[in-house]
Amino acid sequence: MRTALLAVTVLAGCGDWFSEPPPPPLPEDAYLVWAQVPDGYQTQWRSAAGEVLSTHPGLTVAWDNQLWSLSSSVVSRPVLDCGCLMALDGAFDAEKPAASCVSEGTASRQVLTSGSRSIELVSGAPSDPWVSDQEQHLTPHGGAGPYLVFSVAESGYPCGAAHGYHHVGLEVIDLRAAGSVGLDALVSEASLRSSDPALFSAAREALRADGGSDTMIEPEAPLTLTAVWLQWGAAGLRADAQLTADACYACSDGGWSGYTRSHRFALPTLPAPLGAHAALPAALADAVPADPAQVWGFSRLRALPDELTALRGSLPSGD
């Protein structure tokens, strides 16, 4: 009897040895929601349900669970004194400014970084050694999926020139390629012309009307596609485009350069590369800014809970 009872006891105690193991954890969603704010940028980490779990300084986006953060660093750069140069009255090497008229200054270099990889947006280095008071300024135009759009404005005063200069360039970043891919990656001028030729004639008339004079741009001045903006609303993604024409310095609107006038308009159809990234997740419906002009974007992450925790922990500290 004692032997039988012992056997039953041993078997009962072994029951846990043969229990089913717990199911493995499943991937979960999370969102990075970034926005331009008065003092720079801000990024929120939100749960799959849209709950704000933490807020972090700066702009951080993601693609394929790889985080990319916008960072700035101070770099040295030469600063030219035009008054000093003019006082030399031509007694200097025509190939480069006189060293006695050049001092060392600083500028801001801005890059997107992900681990050891980086994408330079603003170098901080002067593009022309004969220019003084040169400045560069980065402005976001929005983001969707792997795409981010920025403009980089540069201004300065060439020594001996009648006036300063100003011009803007566009940077379309594709995180999949870890680099700049050009405006054609989103929308091309050729596709716009073939899909809706009336856009160009309407833009030309708008440019002439905006200036209040038929002489603001030449009647046949070519229109060039120069920029795109990505904007989010309750209905999802929309895109604005900009067409630009050459103009005299006094006729310029100063928006894209000192010698152009530009017209911004809503694209009637979202370009195909953006179509796959145009839906707004229901969990982020309350996160979309009420002002459509506010620059805003989001990235979706999908990973195991421990992996999401590690990614969140790598963000700059916030509240």
N, C-alpha and C positions, 0 to 999 in steps of 0.2 A: 504494500500500500504506500509506504514511504517512497519507494522507487518510482512508482507511477506519479505521485504528487510532484516529485522533483522534476520529472520529465515534462509535466504540464507547465511547471513554473518556468523552466528553461525555455521552452518553446514560446510561452507568452512573452518572456523578456526579449526574445529575438525578433518580435514583430516589427520593431522600429528599423531593424536592419534591412528589411525588404520593402520599406515605404517608398513611394514615388518621390524623386527629387523635385524641389521647387522649380517651376517653369523659369526659363531664362528671362531676364528683363527685355522688354521690347523697346525699339526706338521711339523717341518722343519728339514733338515739335517745340521749337522756341523761335522767338523773333527778335531781331535787332531793329529798333526803330530810331532813325536819326533825323535831326532837324537842325536848321540854322536858327540860332537864337541871338539876341542882341550882343552878347559877349563872345560869340564864336559858334561852337557846335555842341550838341548834346545827344547822347545815345542812350536809349532805354533797352533793358533786357526784359522781354515780356514772355509770359508762359504761353502754352498752346491755346489757352482760353483768352489770352489777351491781357492778363493781369500784369501790371507793372511790378516786377520783382526787384529791380535796382535801376538806378540812373547813374550814368558815367559821363565825365567830361570828354569832349572831343567827338570826332566823327569816326565811327567804326562800322564797317560793312562786312559781309561774308558771302562767299560762294563755295559750294562743295565743302562746307564746314571749315573753310580756311578764313581766318579773320584778317582783315586789312584795316589799318588805322592811319589816319592822316596825321602827320607829325611835322613840326617846324623846328629848324635849327638855325642858329646865327652863324653866318659865314662872312669872311672878310671880302671886301671888294675895293677896287680903286675908285677914288672920287676925284673928278677933274674940276679944277678951278678955272672957269672960262676967263675971268678977269685977269688972272695971272697969265694965261696963255696969250690973250690979246695984248698985254703989256710988253710981251717979247717982240711984238711987231714982226712976226715971221721968222725970227731968228731961232728956229727949232727944226728938228727932223720932221719932214712932211709925212713920214711913214707911221709915226706914233707921237703922242703928246709928250711934251718935255717932262722929264721926271720931276723937276722942281715944282711943277704945277699939279702934281698928282699926290694925293694923300691916301691914307688907308681908312676906309669906312666899313660899315657892316650892312648886311642885308639878310633877309629871311629866305631860307631854302625850304620848300615844302614838298614832301614826298608821301606816297602811300607805301606802307611797309607791311610785310607779312613774313615773319621770321627773317631769313637772310635775303629775301627778295624785296625789291623796291621799285617804285614807279615814280620818276621825278616829274613834278608838275611845274614847279617854279625853281629855277636854278639859283636865283639871286645874283648871278653874274651879269655885268652889263653886256648888252648885245653889240654896242658900238663904243669904242674907246674915246671917241670925240664927243660924247654926250655927257652933260652934267645933270645933276638932280634926277637921275634915272630911278624910277620906282616900278615895281611889279606887284600886281594885286590879283589874288585868286578868288573866283566867285563860282559857287556850285550852281548848276542848272538842273539838278535832280538826278534820280537814279531809278533803275528798274532791272530786276534780275541781275545779270552779271555786268550791266552797263552803268557807268557813272559819267556825267557830263559836267565839265568845268570850262569856264572862260578864264584866260589870263590876259589882263590888261597891262600894258606897258606905256609909260610916259617919260618924257625927259626934255632937255633943252640942248640941241646941238650947238656947239660953240660957233658963234658968228651967224647963226640962223636968224631969220626975221621973227620967228615964233617957235614955241615948243611943239612937240608932236605927241600923238596919242594913237595907239592902235590895239586891237584885241585879237587874240587867237583862240581857237576852240580846241579842247582836248576831250576826245571820247575814249574812255577807258573801258576795256573789256577784261574783267578779272580772270576769265578763262585763259586769255593769252598773256596775262600779267603785263599789259602794256597798252599804249595808245594805238588805236586802230583807225582813226579818221572818221569824219562825218559820214562818209559813204557807207560805213558799216551799219548805220541806222537808216539813213534816207539819202538818196542821191538826187542831184539836180536833174539828171536825165529822167529818172523815174517820175519826178514831179511834173516835168514838162509833158511827158507822154500821157500821164494819167489825168491831168487837169491843166491844159494850157491856159485856161482863163485865170488861173492863180497869178500868173506873171503879168498879164495885162492889168488885172485889178490892183496888183502891188504897184505897178508903175503909176497908175492914176492916183493911188493913195499917197505915193511919195510926192507927186506934183502938188496935190491938194494940201498936204501937210505943210509944205513950204510956203504956200500962199502965192506962189509965182511959178509960171511955166519955165522960168530959166533956172530953177533950183537944180534940176538934172537935165542932161541933154535928152532930146526926144528919143534917140536910139541908144542911149547909154545901156550897156548890158547889165542885166540883173544876175547876181550871183548868190547862191545859197550859202549862207555863212554861219548859221547857228540853229540849234534846236534846244527847246526847253522841255523837260519831262515834268508833268504836274499830276498830282493825285487828288481825286475827289471821291465822293461816295459811289460814283458809278465806275470807278477804276481809273486807269491811266489815260491821259490825253497828252498830246504833243503839240507844241507851237513851233513854228519855223520862222526864220528871218531871211528876207531877200535884201540885198544891198547893191547900191549903184554908186559909181564914182560921182563926186561933186566937187566944186571949188571949196577952198578952205572956209570962206565966208558963208558958203551955202550949207556946210556940213551940220548935221544934227549932233555930232560929237559922240554918237553911240558906239560906232564900231571903229572909227578912226577920224582923224581930222580932215579927211578928204572924201567922206562918204555920207550918204543918207540911207537909212534902213527902214524896212517895214516888217513888223511882226504880225503873224496871223496864225489861227488855229488850223492844223492840218485836218482836212475833212475825213481822212482815213488814217488809222494808225499804221505806220510802216510795219511790214511783215516781221522784221527781227524783233520788234517790241511786242508783237501780238501774243506770243507765248508767255509774256510776263506782265500782262495787262490787268489781270484780275486782282481785286483787293480781297484778302482773306476776311471772312466775316468777323474773326476775332479782333481785327484792327479797325473795325468800322468807327469806333469812338476815338481812334487815335489820329484820324485824318484832320489836319488843321482846317478851321473854318475859313481862313483866308487862303484862297487858291494860289496867291502869290508867294506864300511862305514855302521855302524850299524844304522838301521832306522826302524820305524814302524808307524802305525797309528791306531786310534780308531774312529769309527763312532758313533755319537750321533744323536738321533732323539727325539725331544721334541717340546713343544709349544714355540713360540718366547720368551715369558717372562721367561720360565724355562731355555732356552739356555743362555739368558742374565745373569741370576743368576749364572749358572754354570761357565760361562766365568769370571764373577766377582770374583769367589772364587779362581781363579788361582793366583800363585805368580805374583807380579807386574813385568811388563816388559815394552817394548816401546809401 
